[in-house]
Amino acid sequence: MHWTRIWTLFGVVLGVAALFMKGATTDGEELLPALSQADPNFPDGIPTIWGGLSTVAQVIVVIAILAIVVFALMPPLGKPEGNGFALATILIAIALLAYTVYEYMGARDDASTLEAGFAQAAGGGAIPAAFTVTVGMGFYLLMAATAFVALGGLVMIMGTGREDEGVAEA
């Protein structure tokens, strides 16, 4: 398999792994089920990035990932993807990156809201301390993964690694 295809598939694997990481991190996570029972404004836990997506978004993401994998596995495997497939890979990766940034911004707002809820609960004596909430590392990994996929397609379009590269002209 050509190295540019491997690069693209590595980005896909990295991205899929990132989807199943938590969307936020906080030391107060174990208190969320009890807080949720007392106040329905609190979530009962912190979902994974995948779990935080709507069903429609999940279907679109799966289709996009499958398209990238199919394009990366199109024969002949010893050569870079054709320019059309490489361009499609880049466009899909850019769309996924834009959606990841959009979801990241929503997760950042949700983290701020949850942090404010912790502060309010701590102020009321419901919990021992106000906990900080940050966006999970999965979002950063997901952004890096989509960038890997886009760069893999870009390298293919630029012609780097073509089968005749390094071969002297006769």
DSSP file (Angstrom, degrees, kcal/mol; ACC not computed):
  #  RESIDUE AA STRUCTURE BP1 BP2  ACC     N-H-->O    O-->H-N    N-H-->O    O-->H-N    TCO  KAPPA ALPHA  PHI   PSI    X-CA   Y-CA   Z-CA
    1    1 A M              0   0    0      0, 0.0    77,-0.3     0, 0.0    76,-0.1   0.000 360.0 360.0 360.0 139.2    0.0    0.0    0.0
    2    2 A H    >>  -     0   0    0     75,-2.9     4,-1.7    77,-0.4     3,-0.8  -0.381 360.0-122.4 -69.3 143.7    1.3    3.4   -0.9
    3    3 A W  H 3> S+     0   0    0      1,-0.3     4,-2.2     2,-0.2    -1,-0.1   0.782 109.6  58.2 -61.1 -30.2    2.5    5.6    2.1
    4    4 A T  H 3> S+     0   0    0      2,-0.2     4,-1.8     1,-0.2    -1,-0.3   0.855 106.6  49.1 -70.2 -32.1    0.1    8.4    1.3
    5    5 A R  H <> S+     0   0    0     -3,-0.8     4,-2.7     2,-0.2    -2,-0.2   0.883 109.7  51.8 -70.0 -38.5   -2.8    6.0    1.6
    6    6 A I  H  X S+     0   0    0     -4,-1.7     4,-2.6     2,-0.2    -2,-0.2   0.906 107.7  52.8 -63.7 -40.9   -1.4    4.7    4.9
    7    7 A W  H  X S+     0   0    0     -4,-2.2     4,-1.9     2,-0.2    -1,-0.2   0.924 111.0  46.8 -58.4 -46.4   -1.2    8.3    6.1
    8    8 A T  H  X S+     0   0    0     -4,-1.8     4,-1.8     1,-0.2    -2,-0.2   0.925 113.0  48.1 -63.2 -45.9   -4.8    8.9    5.3
    9    9 A L  H  X S+     0   0    0     -4,-2.7     4,-2.6     1,-0.2    -1,-0.2   0.852 107.0  57.1 -66.0 -33.4   -6.0    5.7    6.9
   10   10 A F  H  X S+     0   0    0     -4,-2.6     4,-2.7     1,-0.2    -1,-0.2   0.920 106.1  50.7 -60.6 -42.9   -3.9    6.5   10.0
   11   11 A G  H  X S+     0   0    0     -4,-1.9     4,-2.4     2,-0.2    -2,-0.2   0.883 109.6  50.8 -60.9 -38.9   -5.9    9.8   10.3
   12   12 A V  H  X S+     0   0    0     -4,-1.8     4,-2.7     2,-0.2    -2,-0.2   0.943 111.7  46.2 -64.2 -47.9   -9.1    7.8   10.0
   13   13 A V  H  X S+     0   0    0     -4,-2.6     4,-2.3     1,-0.2    -2,-0.2   0.916 113.5  49.3 -62.1 -43.5   -8.1    5.4   12.7
   14   14 A L  H  X S+     0   0    0     -4,-2.7     4,-2.1     1,-0.2    -1,-0.2   0.907 112.1  49.1 -60.9 -42.7   -7.0    8.3   15.0
   15   15 A G  H  X S+     0   0    0     -4,-2.4     4,-1.9     2,-0.2    -2,-0.2   0.901 109.3  50.4 -65.8 -42.2  -10.3   10.1   14.3
   16   16 A V  H  X S+     0   0    0     -4,-2.7     4,-0.7     1,-0.2    -1,-0.2   0.917 111.1  49.6 -63.5 -41.9  -12.4    7.1   15.1
   17   17 A A  H >< S+     0   0    0     -4,-2.3     3,-0.9     1,-0.2    -1,-0.2   0.906 109.4  52.4 -61.1 -41.0  -10.5    6.6   18.4
   18   18 A A  H >< S+     0   0    0     -4,-2.1     3,-1.8     1,-0.2    31,-0.4   0.838  98.4  65.0 -65.4 -33.5  -11.0   10.3   19.2
   19   19 A L  H 3< S+     0   0    0     -4,-1.9    31,-2.9     1,-0.3    32,-0.3   0.782 100.5  52.1 -60.2 -26.2  -14.8   10.0   18.7
   20   20 A F  T << S+     0   0    0     -3,-0.9    -1,-0.3    -4,-0.7     2,-0.2   0.200  89.6  99.3-100.3  16.7  -15.0    7.6   21.6
   21   21 A M  S <  S-     0   0    0     -3,-1.8    28,-2.4     1,-0.1    29,-0.2  -0.654  88.0 -84.4 -94.3 158.7  -13.2    9.9   24.1
   22   22 A K  B     -A   48   0A   0     26,-0.3   116,-0.6    -2,-0.2    26,-0.3  -0.294  27.1-137.6 -63.4 144.9  -15.1   12.0   26.6
   23   23 A G  S    S+     0   0    0     24,-2.6   113,-2.3   115,-0.1     2,-0.3   0.680  84.7  12.3 -76.9 -18.7  -16.3   15.4   25.3
   24   24 A A  E     -B  135   0B   0     23,-0.3     2,-0.4   111,-0.3   111,-0.2  -0.968  67.4-140.5-150.9 162.8  -15.2   17.1   28.6
   25   25 A T  E     +B  134   0B   0    109,-2.8   109,-2.4    -2,-0.3     2,-0.3  -0.992  27.3 151.7-131.5 140.9  -13.1   16.5   31.6
   26   26 A T  E >   -B  133   0B   0     -2,-0.4     3,-1.0   107,-0.2   107,-0.1  -0.968  46.9-130.5-160.8 149.1  -13.7   17.4   35.2
   27   27 A D  T 3  S+     0   0    0    105,-0.5     3,-0.4    -2,-0.3   106,-0.1   0.646 107.0  63.9 -74.2 -14.5  -12.9   16.1   38.7
   28   28 A G  T >>  +     0   0    0    104,-0.4     3,-1.4     1,-0.2     4,-0.5   0.269  67.0 108.5 -92.2  11.7  -16.6   16.5   39.6
   29   29 A E  G X4 S+     0   0    0     -3,-1.0     3,-1.3     1,-0.3    -1,-0.2   0.858  72.2  58.5 -59.6 -37.0  -17.8   13.9   37.1
   30   30 A E  G 34 S+     0   0    0     -3,-0.4     4,-0.3     1,-0.3    -1,-0.3   0.700 102.9  55.3 -68.7 -16.4  -18.6   11.3   39.7
   31   31 A L  G <> S+     0   0    0     -3,-1.4     4,-2.4     1,-0.2    -1,-0.3   0.604  83.9  88.0 -86.9 -12.7  -21.0   13.8   41.3
   32   32 A L  H <X S+     0   0    0     -3,-1.3     4,-2.8    -4,-0.5     5,-0.2   0.873  81.6  54.3 -60.7 -42.5  -23.0   14.4   38.2
   33   33 A P  H  > S+     0   0    0      0, 0.0     4,-1.6     0, 0.0    -1,-0.2   0.928 113.5  42.9 -58.3 -42.9  -25.6   11.5   38.6
   34   34 A A  H  > S+     0   0    0     -4,-0.3     4,-1.8    -3,-0.2    -2,-0.2   0.910 115.4  48.8 -68.1 -41.6  -26.6   12.7   42.1
   35   35 A L  H  X S+     0   0    0     -4,-2.4     4,-2.7     1,-0.2     7,-0.3   0.869 108.6  54.7 -65.2 -35.5  -26.6   16.4   41.0
   36   36 A S  H  < S+     0   0    0     -4,-2.8    -1,-0.2    -5,-0.2    -2,-0.2   0.862 107.2  50.0 -66.5 -35.9  -28.8   15.4   38.0
   37   37 A Q  H  < S+     0   0    0     -4,-1.6    -1,-0.2    -5,-0.2    -2,-0.2   0.878 116.0  42.4 -68.8 -36.5  -31.3   13.7   40.2
   38   38 A A  H  < S+     0   0    0     -4,-1.8    -2,-0.2     1,-0.3    -1,-0.2   0.845 132.5  18.2 -77.2 -34.6  -31.5   16.8   42.4
   39   39 A D    ><  -     0   0    0     -4,-2.7     3,-2.1    -5,-0.2    -1,-0.3  -0.930  64.7-153.3-141.8 111.7  -31.5   19.3   39.5
   40   40 A P  T 3  S+     0   0    0      0, 0.0    -4,-0.1     0, 0.0     4,-0.1   0.590  89.9  76.4 -64.8  -8.2  -32.4   18.2   36.0
   41   41 A N  T 3  S+     0   0    0     -6,-0.2    -5,-0.1     2,-0.1    76,-0.1   0.727  82.7  79.9 -72.5 -20.3  -30.3   21.0   34.5
   42   42 A F  S <  S-     0   0    0     -3,-2.1     2,-0.1    -7,-0.3    -3,-0.1  -0.678  87.8-121.5 -84.2 138.9  -27.2   18.9   35.4
   43   43 A P        -     0   0    0      0, 0.0    -7,-0.2     0, 0.0    -8,-0.1  -0.424  15.8-127.0 -71.2 157.7  -26.3   16.2   32.9
   44   44 A D  S    S-     0   0    0      1,-0.1     2,-0.3    -8,-0.1   -10,-0.1   0.490  83.2 -22.7 -85.0  -1.1  -26.1   12.7   34.5
   45   45 A G  S    S-     0   0    0    -13,-0.2    -1,-0.1   -12,-0.1   -15,-0.1  -0.963  76.6 -81.9 176.8 178.9  -22.6   12.2   33.1
   46   46 A I        -     0   0    0     -2,-0.3     6,-0.0    -3,-0.1     2,-0.0  -0.917  46.0-144.7-105.9 117.9  -20.2   13.4   30.4
   47   47 A P        -     0   0    0      0, 0.0   -24,-2.6     0, 0.0   -23,-0.3  -0.284  19.4-103.3 -77.1 164.3  -20.8   11.7   27.0
   48   48 A T  B  >  -A   22   0A   0    -26,-0.3     4,-1.4   -25,-0.1   -26,-0.3  -0.325  39.2-103.4 -71.3 167.9  -18.2   10.7   24.5
   49   49 A I  T  4 S+     0   0    0    -28,-2.4     4,-0.5   -31,-0.4     3,-0.4   0.931 126.0  50.3 -59.4 -43.9  -17.9   13.0   21.5
   50   50 A W  T >4 S+     0   0    0    -31,-2.9     3,-1.4   -29,-0.2    -1,-0.2   0.919 108.6  51.4 -60.1 -45.1  -19.8   10.3   19.5
   51   51 A G  T 34 S+     0   0    0    -32,-0.3    -1,-0.2     1,-0.3    -2,-0.2   0.727 104.5  58.7 -66.3 -22.1  -22.6   10.2   22.1
   52   52 A G  T 3< S+     0   0    0     -4,-1.4    -1,-0.3    -3,-0.4     2,-0.2   0.556  88.9  92.5 -83.9  -8.4  -22.9   13.9   22.0
   53   53 A L  S <  S-     0   0    0     -3,-1.4    -5,-0.0    -4,-0.5     2,-0.0  -0.570  81.9-111.7 -85.8 149.5  -23.7   13.9   18.2
   54   54 A S     >  -     0   0    0     -2,-0.2     4,-2.4     1,-0.1     5,-0.2  -0.325  31.7-108.2 -69.6 162.5  -27.2   13.8   16.9
   55   55 A T  H  > S+     0   0    0      1,-0.2     4,-2.2     2,-0.2     5,-0.2   0.892 120.9  51.7 -61.1 -40.6  -28.3   10.7   15.1
   56   56 A V  H  > S+     0   0    0      1,-0.2     4,-2.3     2,-0.2    -1,-0.2   0.926 110.2  48.4 -62.6 -44.3  -28.3   12.5   11.7
   57   57 A A  H  > S+     0   0    0      1,-0.2     4,-2.7     2,-0.2    -2,-0.2   0.891 109.3  53.9 -63.4 -39.2  -24.7   13.8   12.4
   58   58 A Q  H  X S+     0   0    0     -4,-2.4     4,-2.4     2,-0.2    -1,-0.2   0.917 109.4  47.8 -61.2 -43.3  -23.6   10.2   13.3
   59   59 A V  H  X S+     0   0    0     -4,-2.2     4,-2.3     2,-0.2    -2,-0.2   0.921 113.0  47.8 -64.1 -43.9  -24.9    8.8   10.1
   60   60 A I  H  X S+     0   0    0     -4,-2.3     4,-2.5     1,-0.2    -2,-0.2   0.905 111.7  50.1 -64.4 -41.6  -23.2   11.6    8.0
   61   61 A V  H  X S+     0   0    0     -4,-2.7     4,-2.7     2,-0.2     5,-0.2   0.915 110.6  49.7 -63.9 -42.4  -19.9   11.1    9.9
   62   62 A V  H  X S+     0   0    0     -4,-2.4     4,-2.7     2,-0.2    -2,-0.2   0.926 111.8  48.3 -62.4 -44.1  -20.1    7.3    9.3
   63   63 A I  H  X S+     0   0    0     -4,-2.3     4,-2.4     2,-0.2    -2,-0.2   0.917 112.4  49.2 -62.1 -43.2  -20.7    7.8    5.6
   64   64 A A  H  X S+     0   0    0     -4,-2.5     4,-2.2     2,-0.2    -2,-0.2   0.922 112.5  47.4 -62.7 -44.3  -17.9   10.4    5.3
   65   65 A I  H  X S+     0   0    0     -4,-2.7     4,-2.4     1,-0.2    -2,-0.2   0.925 112.3  49.5 -63.8 -44.4  -15.5    8.0    7.1
   66   66 A L  H  X S+     0   0    0     -4,-2.7     4,-2.7     1,-0.2    -1,-0.2   0.891 109.2  52.7 -62.4 -38.8  -16.5    5.1    4.9
   67   67 A A  H  X S+     0   0    0     -4,-2.4     4,-2.7     2,-0.2    -1,-0.2   0.925 109.6  48.5 -62.6 -43.7  -16.0    7.2    1.8
   68   68 A I  H  X S+     0   0    0     -4,-2.2     4,-2.4     2,-0.2    -2,-0.2   0.922 112.6  48.3 -62.5 -43.5  -12.5    8.2    2.8
   69   69 A V  H  X S+     0   0    0     -4,-2.4     4,-1.5     2,-0.2    -2,-0.2   0.920 111.9  49.1 -63.4 -43.5  -11.7    4.5    3.5
   70   70 A V  H  < S+     0   0    0     -4,-2.7     4,-0.4     1,-0.2     3,-0.3   0.928 112.1  48.4 -62.1 -44.7  -13.1    3.4    0.2
   71   71 A F  H >< S+     0   0    0     -4,-2.7     3,-0.9     1,-0.2    -1,-0.2   0.896 111.4  50.4 -62.3 -39.0  -11.1    6.1   -1.6
   72   72 A A  H 3< S+     0   0    0     -4,-2.4    -1,-0.2     1,-0.2    -2,-0.2   0.759 112.9  46.6 -70.8 -23.7   -7.9    5.1    0.2
   73   73 A L  T 3< S+     0   0    0     -4,-1.5    -1,-0.2    -3,-0.3    -2,-0.2   0.320  80.2 124.3-102.2   8.4   -8.4    1.4   -0.7
   74   74 A M    <   -     0   0    0     -3,-0.9    -3,-0.0    -4,-0.4     8,-0.0  -0.486  67.6 -73.8 -67.9 134.5   -9.2    1.9   -4.4
   75   75 A P  S    S+     0   0    0      0, 0.0    -1,-0.1     0, 0.0    -2,-0.0  -0.286 109.3  54.8 -67.8 159.3   -6.8   -0.1   -6.5
   76   76 A P    >   -     0   0    0      0, 0.0     3,-1.3     0, 0.0    -2,-0.1   0.517  64.5-175.3 -79.3 133.7   -4.0    0.0   -7.4
   77   77 A L  T 3  S+     0   0    0      1,-0.3   -75,-2.9    -4,-0.1   -72,-0.2   0.685  74.8  66.9 -72.2 -19.8   -2.8    0.1   -3.8
   78   78 A G  T 3  S+     0   0    0    -77,-0.3    -1,-0.3     2,-0.1   -75,-0.1   0.492  99.6  59.0 -80.1  -1.9    0.9    0.6   -4.6
   79   79 A K  S <  S-     0   0    0     -3,-1.3   -77,-0.4   -77,-0.1    83,-0.1  -0.827  95.8 -90.8-122.9 161.1    0.3    4.0   -6.1
   80   80 A P        -     0   0    0      0, 0.0    -1,-0.1     0, 0.0     3,-0.1  -0.244  56.8 -86.2 -63.3 160.6   -1.2    7.2   -4.8
   81   81 A E        -     0   0    0      1,-0.1    -9,-0.1     2,-0.1   -10,-0.0  -0.247  51.8 -94.4 -60.9 155.6   -4.9    7.8   -5.2
   82   82 A G     >  -     0   0    0    -11,-0.2     4,-2.6     1,-0.1     5,-0.2  -0.343  39.7-106.1 -65.5 157.5   -6.1    9.3   -8.4
   83   83 A N  H  > S+     0   0    0      1,-0.2     4,-2.7     2,-0.2     5,-0.2   0.849 118.6  54.1 -58.5 -37.1   -6.6   13.1   -8.3
   84   84 A G  H  > S+     0   0    0      2,-0.2     4,-2.2     1,-0.2    -1,-0.2   0.931 112.3  42.6 -63.9 -45.2  -10.4   12.9   -8.2
   85   85 A F  H  > S+     0   0    0      2,-0.2     4,-2.3     1,-0.2    -2,-0.2   0.888 114.4  51.5 -67.7 -38.5  -10.4   10.6   -5.2
   86   86 A A  H  X S+     0   0    0     -4,-2.6     4,-2.3     2,-0.2    -2,-0.2   0.908 110.4  48.7 -64.7 -41.7   -7.6   12.6   -3.5
   87   87 A L  H  X S+     0   0    0     -4,-2.7     4,-2.6    -5,-0.2    -2,-0.2   0.915 111.2  49.8 -64.5 -42.5   -9.6   15.8   -4.0
   88   88 A A  H  X S+     0   0    0     -4,-2.2     4,-2.5     1,-0.2     5,-0.2   0.897 109.5  52.4 -62.1 -39.6  -12.8   14.2   -2.6
   89   89 A T  H  X S+     0   0    0     -4,-2.3     4,-2.4     2,-0.2    -2,-0.2   0.921 110.4  47.8 -61.1 -44.7  -10.7   13.0    0.4
   90   90 A I  H  X S+     0   0    0     -4,-2.3     4,-2.6     2,-0.2    -2,-0.2   0.932 112.6  48.1 -62.2 -46.9   -9.5   16.5    1.0
   91   91 A L  H  X S+     0   0    0     -4,-2.6     4,-2.2     2,-0.2    -2,-0.2   0.904 113.0  47.3 -64.2 -41.9  -13.0   18.0    0.7
   92   92 A I  H  X S+     0   0    0     -4,-2.5     4,-2.6     2,-0.2    -1,-0.2   0.924 112.8  49.7 -64.3 -43.3  -14.5   15.5    3.1
   93   93 A A  H  X S+     0   0    0     -4,-2.4     4,-2.5    -5,-0.2    -2,-0.2   0.897 110.5  49.7 -63.3 -40.4  -11.7   16.0    5.6
   94   94 A I  H  X S+     0   0    0     -4,-2.6     4,-2.6     2,-0.2    -1,-0.2   0.907 111.3  49.3 -65.3 -40.8  -12.1   19.8    5.5
   95   95 A A  H  X S+     0   0    0     -4,-2.2     4,-2.3     2,-0.2    -2,-0.2   0.918 112.6  47.5 -63.2 -42.6  -15.9   19.4    6.0
   96   96 A L  H  X S+     0   0    0     -4,-2.6     4,-2.4     2,-0.2    -2,-0.2   0.883 111.5  50.9 -65.9 -37.5  -15.2   17.0    8.9
   97   97 A L  H  X S+     0   0    0     -4,-2.5     4,-2.4     2,-0.2    -2,-0.2   0.923 110.1  49.2 -64.9 -43.8  -12.7   19.4   10.4
   98   98 A A  H  X S+     0   0    0     -4,-2.6     4,-2.1     1,-0.2    -2,-0.2   0.910 112.7  47.8 -61.8 -41.8  -15.1   22.3   10.1
   99   99 A Y  H  X S+     0   0    0     -4,-2.3     4,-2.7     2,-0.2    -1,-0.2   0.882 109.6  53.3 -67.2 -37.3  -17.8   20.2   11.8
  100  100 A T  H  X S+     0   0    0     -4,-2.4     4,-2.6     2,-0.2    -2,-0.2   0.914 109.3  48.3 -62.4 -43.0  -15.3   19.2   14.6
  101  101 A V  H  X S+     0   0    0     -4,-2.4     4,-2.3     2,-0.2    -2,-0.2   0.905 111.2  51.1 -64.0 -40.9  -14.5   22.9   15.2
  102  102 A Y  H  X S+     0   0    0     -4,-2.1     4,-1.8     2,-0.2    -2,-0.2   0.936 113.1  44.5 -60.3 -47.6  -18.2   23.7   15.4
  103  103 A E  H  X S+     0   0    0     -4,-2.7     4,-2.7     1,-0.2    -2,-0.2   0.867 110.3  56.1 -65.8 -36.6  -18.8   20.8   17.9
  104  104 A Y  H  X S+     0   0    0     -4,-2.6     4,-2.5     2,-0.2    -1,-0.2   0.919 106.2  50.2 -60.1 -44.6  -15.7   21.9   19.8
  105  105 A M  H  X S+     0   0    0     -4,-2.3     4,-1.9     1,-0.2    -1,-0.2   0.896 111.7  48.1 -63.7 -39.2  -17.2   25.4   20.2
  106  106 A G  H  X S+     0   0    0     -4,-1.8     4,-2.5     2,-0.2    -1,-0.2   0.904 111.7  49.7 -65.2 -40.9  -20.5   23.9   21.5
  107  107 A A  H  X S+     0   0    0     -4,-2.7     4,-2.5     2,-0.2    -2,-0.2   0.865 108.2  53.7 -65.8 -35.8  -18.6   21.6   23.9
  108  108 A R  H  X S+     0   0    0     -4,-2.5     4,-2.0     2,-0.2    -1,-0.2   0.909 110.4  46.5 -64.3 -41.8  -16.6   24.6   25.2
  109  109 A D  H  X S+     0   0    0     -4,-1.9     4,-2.2     2,-0.2    -2,-0.2   0.910 112.4  50.1 -65.8 -41.9  -19.9   26.5   25.9
  110  110 A D  H  X S+     0   0    0     -4,-2.5     4,-2.7     1,-0.2    -2,-0.2   0.885 109.1  52.4 -62.8 -38.9  -21.3   23.4   27.6
  111  111 A A  H  X S+     0   0    0     -4,-2.5     4,-2.4     2,-0.2    -1,-0.2   0.903 109.4  49.0 -64.1 -40.8  -18.2   23.1   29.7
  112  112 A S  H  X S+     0   0    0     -4,-2.0     4,-2.2     2,-0.2    -2,-0.2   0.900 111.9  49.1 -64.4 -40.8  -18.6   26.7   30.8
  113  113 A T  H  X S+     0   0    0     -4,-2.2     4,-2.1     2,-0.2    -2,-0.2   0.919 112.4  47.4 -64.7 -44.1  -22.2   26.1   31.6
  114  114 A L  H  X S+     0   0    0     -4,-2.7     4,-2.4     2,-0.2    -2,-0.2   0.892 110.5  52.4 -65.4 -39.1  -21.4   23.0   33.6
  115  115 A E  H  X S+     0   0    0     -4,-2.4     4,-2.2     1,-0.2    -1,-0.2   0.905 109.3  49.4 -62.6 -41.3  -18.6   24.8   35.4
  116  116 A A  H  X S+     0   0    0     -4,-2.2     4,-2.3     2,-0.2    -1,-0.2   0.879 109.7  52.6 -64.7 -37.2  -21.0   27.6   36.4
  117  117 A G  H  X S+     0   0    0     -4,-2.1     4,-2.6     2,-0.2    -2,-0.2   0.895 108.1  50.5 -64.5 -40.3  -23.5   25.0   37.6
  118  118 A F  H  X S+     0   0    0     -4,-2.4     4,-2.6     2,-0.2    -2,-0.2   0.912 110.2  50.4 -61.8 -42.0  -20.7   23.4   39.8
  119  119 A A  H  X S+     0   0    0     -4,-2.2     4,-2.3     2,-0.2    -2,-0.2   0.903 111.8  47.4 -63.8 -41.0  -20.0   26.9   41.2
  120  120 A Q  H  X S+     0   0    0     -4,-2.3     4,-1.6     2,-0.2    -2,-0.2   0.914 112.8  48.4 -66.7 -42.5  -23.7   27.5   42.0
  121  121 A A  H  <>S+     0   0    0     -4,-2.6     5,-2.4     2,-0.2     6,-0.8   0.887 112.6  48.6 -65.4 -38.4  -24.0   24.0   43.6
  122  122 A A  H ><5S+     0   0    0     -4,-2.6     3,-0.9     1,-0.2    -1,-0.2   0.889 109.0  53.2 -67.5 -38.6  -20.9   24.6   45.7
  123  123 A G  H 3<5S+     0   0    0     -4,-2.3    -1,-0.2     1,-0.2    -2,-0.2   0.830 110.0  48.4 -64.5 -31.8  -22.2   28.0   46.7
  124  124 A G  T 3<5S-     0   0    0     -4,-1.6    -1,-0.2    -5,-0.1    -2,-0.2   0.469 117.5-113.7 -86.5  -2.9  -25.4   26.3   47.9
  125  125 A G  T < 5S+     0   0    0     -3,-0.9    -3,-0.2    -4,-0.4    -2,-0.1   0.566  82.5 122.2  84.3   8.8  -23.5   23.7   49.8
  126  126 A A  S   <S+     0   0    0     -5,-2.4    -4,-0.2    -6,-0.2    -5,-0.1   0.799  79.3  25.0 -74.7 -27.9  -24.6   20.8   47.6
  127  127 A I  S    S-     0   0    0     -6,-0.8    -2,-0.2    -9,-0.2    -1,-0.1  -0.932  82.5-118.2-133.2 157.6  -21.0   19.8   46.7
  128  128 A P  S    S+     0   0    0      0, 0.0     2,-0.3     0, 0.0    -1,-0.1   0.804  89.7   3.2 -68.9 -28.8  -17.8   20.4   48.6
  129  129 A A  S    S-     0   0    0     -3,-0.0     2,-0.5   -11,-0.0    -8,-0.0  -0.987  75.3-101.3-153.4 157.9  -16.1   22.5   45.9
  130  130 A A        -     0   0    0     -2,-0.3     2,-0.3    -8,-0.1   -11,-0.1  -0.732  42.7-148.1 -81.8 128.9  -16.7   24.1   42.6
  131  131 A F        -     0   0    0     -2,-0.5     2,-0.2   -16,-0.1   -13,-0.2  -0.738   7.2-125.5-101.7 146.5  -15.0   22.0   39.9
  132  132 A T        -     0   0    0     -2,-0.3  -105,-0.5   -14,-0.1     2,-0.4  -0.598  21.1-156.1 -84.2 152.5  -13.4   23.3   36.7
  133  133 A V  E     -B   26   0B   0     -2,-0.2     2,-0.3  -107,-0.1  -107,-0.2  -0.998  12.3-179.0-131.7 128.9  -14.6   21.7   33.4
  134  134 A T  E     -B   25   0B   0   -109,-2.4  -109,-2.8    -2,-0.4     2,-0.1  -0.890  37.2 -93.0-125.1 158.0  -12.5   21.7   30.2
  135  135 A V  E     -B   24   0B   0     -2,-0.3  -111,-0.3  -111,-0.2  -112,-0.1  -0.451  54.3-102.8 -65.9 139.7  -13.1   20.4   26.8
  136  136 A G    >>  -     0   0    0   -113,-2.3     3,-1.3    -2,-0.1     4,-0.6  -0.238  18.6-119.0 -67.6 153.1  -11.8   16.8   26.4
  137  137 A M  H 3> S+     0   0    0      1,-0.3     4,-2.3     2,-0.2     3,-0.3   0.709 104.8  79.5 -62.8 -21.1   -8.6   16.0   24.6
  138  138 A G  H 3> S+     0   0    0   -116,-0.6     4,-2.6     1,-0.2    -1,-0.3   0.841  87.1  56.4 -57.7 -34.4  -10.6   14.0   22.1
  139  139 A F  H <> S+     0   0    0     -3,-1.3     4,-2.1  -117,-0.3    -1,-0.2   0.909 108.4  46.0 -65.4 -40.7  -11.6   17.1   20.3
  140  140 A Y  H  X S+     0   0    0     -4,-0.6     4,-2.3    -3,-0.3    -2,-0.2   0.902 113.8  49.1 -68.1 -39.6   -8.0   18.1   19.7
  141  141 A L  H  X S+     0   0    0     -4,-2.3     4,-2.4     2,-0.2    -2,-0.2   0.888 110.2  51.9 -65.1 -39.0   -7.1   14.6   18.6
  142  142 A L  H  X S+     0   0    0     -4,-2.6     4,-2.3    -5,-0.2    -2,-0.2   0.886 109.0  49.8 -65.5 -39.4  -10.1   14.7   16.2
  143  143 A M  H  X S+     0   0    0     -4,-2.1     4,-1.8     2,-0.2    -2,-0.2   0.918 112.2  47.9 -64.6 -42.6   -8.9   17.9   14.7
  144  144 A A  H  X S+     0   0    0     -4,-2.3     4,-2.2     1,-0.2    -2,-0.2   0.893 110.4  52.8 -64.2 -39.2   -5.4   16.5   14.3
  145  145 A A  H  X S+     0   0    0     -4,-2.4     4,-2.1     2,-0.2    -2,-0.2   0.920 109.3  47.0 -64.6 -44.4   -6.9   13.3   12.7
  146  146 A T  H  X S+     0   0    0     -4,-2.3     4,-2.5     1,-0.2    -1,-0.2   0.853 110.7  53.6 -67.8 -32.1   -8.9   15.2   10.1
  147  147 A A  H  X S+     0   0    0     -4,-1.8     4,-2.8     2,-0.2    -1,-0.2   0.897 106.7  52.4 -66.4 -39.0   -5.9   17.3    9.3
  148  148 A F  H  X S+     0   0    0     -4,-2.2     4,-2.4     2,-0.2    -2,-0.2   0.925 110.6  47.7 -59.3 -44.9   -3.9   14.1    8.7
  149  149 A V  H  X S+     0   0    0     -4,-2.1     4,-2.0     2,-0.2    -2,-0.2   0.937 113.6  46.8 -63.2 -46.7   -6.6   12.9    6.3
  150  150 A A  H  X S+     0   0    0     -4,-2.5     4,-2.5     1,-0.2    -2,-0.2   0.908 113.0  48.9 -63.2 -42.0   -6.6   16.2    4.5
  151  151 A L  H  X S+     0   0    0     -4,-2.8     4,-2.9     2,-0.2     5,-0.2   0.878 107.4  55.9 -66.1 -36.6   -2.8   16.4    4.3
  152  152 A G  H  X S+     0   0    0     -4,-2.4     4,-1.6    -5,-0.2    -1,-0.2   0.928 111.4  43.6 -59.3 -44.5   -2.8   12.8    3.0
  153  153 A G  H  X S+     0   0    0     -4,-2.0     4,-2.2     2,-0.2    -2,-0.2   0.886 112.9  52.2 -66.8 -39.1   -5.1   13.8    0.1
  154  154 A L  H  X S+     0   0    0     -4,-2.5     4,-2.4     1,-0.2    -2,-0.2   0.912 107.7  51.0 -63.9 -43.1   -3.1   17.0   -0.5
  155  155 A V  H  X>S+     0   0    0     -4,-2.9     5,-1.4     1,-0.2     4,-0.6   0.884 109.9  51.5 -62.2 -37.6    0.2   15.1   -0.7
  156  156 A M  H ><5S+     0   0    0     -4,-1.6     3,-0.8    -5,-0.2    -1,-0.2   0.916 110.5  47.4 -65.4 -42.0   -1.5   12.8   -3.2
  157  157 A I  H 3<5S+     0   0    0     -4,-2.2    -2,-0.2     1,-0.2    -1,-0.2   0.880 106.1  58.1 -66.8 -37.0   -2.7   15.7   -5.4
  158  158 A M  H 3<5S-     0   0    0     -4,-2.4    -1,-0.2    -5,-0.2    -2,-0.2   0.655 114.0-119.7 -68.7 -13.0    0.7   17.4   -5.3
  159  159 A G  T X<5 +     0   0    0     -3,-0.8     3,-1.6    -4,-0.6     2,-0.2   0.521  57.1 155.9  89.1   4.2    2.1   14.2   -6.8
  160  160 A T  T 3 < +     0   0    0     -5,-1.4    -1,-0.3     1,-0.3  -156,-0.1  -0.467  69.1  17.5 -65.6 131.3    4.5   13.5   -4.0
  161  161 A G  T 3  S+     0   0    0     -2,-0.2    -1,-0.3     1,-0.2  -157,-0.1   0.614  83.9 165.0  85.2  12.4    5.3    9.8   -3.9
  162  162 A R    X   -     0   0    0     -3,-1.6     3,-2.1     1,-0.1    -1,-0.2  -0.241  51.1-109.7 -59.7 154.7    4.2    9.1   -7.5
  163  163 A E  T 3  S+     0   0    0      1,-0.3    -1,-0.1   -83,-0.1   -84,-0.0   0.739 117.9  49.9 -62.5 -23.4    5.4    5.7   -8.8
  164  164 A D  T >  S+     0   0    0      2,-0.1     3,-1.7     3,-0.0    -1,-0.3   0.394  81.3 124.4 -96.3   4.5    7.8    7.3  -11.2
  165  165 A E  T <  S+     0   0    0     -3,-2.1     3,-0.1     1,-0.3    -5,-0.0  -0.425  78.9  13.6 -65.0 133.6    9.3    9.6   -8.6
  166  166 A G  T 3  S+     0   0    0      1,-0.3     2,-0.5    -2,-0.2    -1,-0.3   0.409  94.3 125.6  84.1  -2.8   13.0    9.2   -8.4
  167  167 A V    <   -     0   0    0     -3,-1.7    -1,-0.3     1,-0.0     2,-0.1  -0.781  62.7-122.9 -90.9 126.1   13.3    7.3  -11.6
  168  168 A A        -     0   0    0     -2,-0.5     2,-0.2    -3,-0.1    -1,-0.0  -0.389  27.1-108.9 -68.1 142.7   15.7    8.8  -14.1
  169  169 A E              0   0    0      1,-0.1    -1,-0.1    -2,-0.1     0, 0.0  -0.489 360.0 360.0 -70.1 140.2   14.4    9.8  -17.5
  170  170 A A              0   0    0     -2,-0.2    -1,-0.1    -3,-0.1    -2,-0.1   0.448 360.0 360.0 -84.5 360.0   15.6    7.5  -20.2
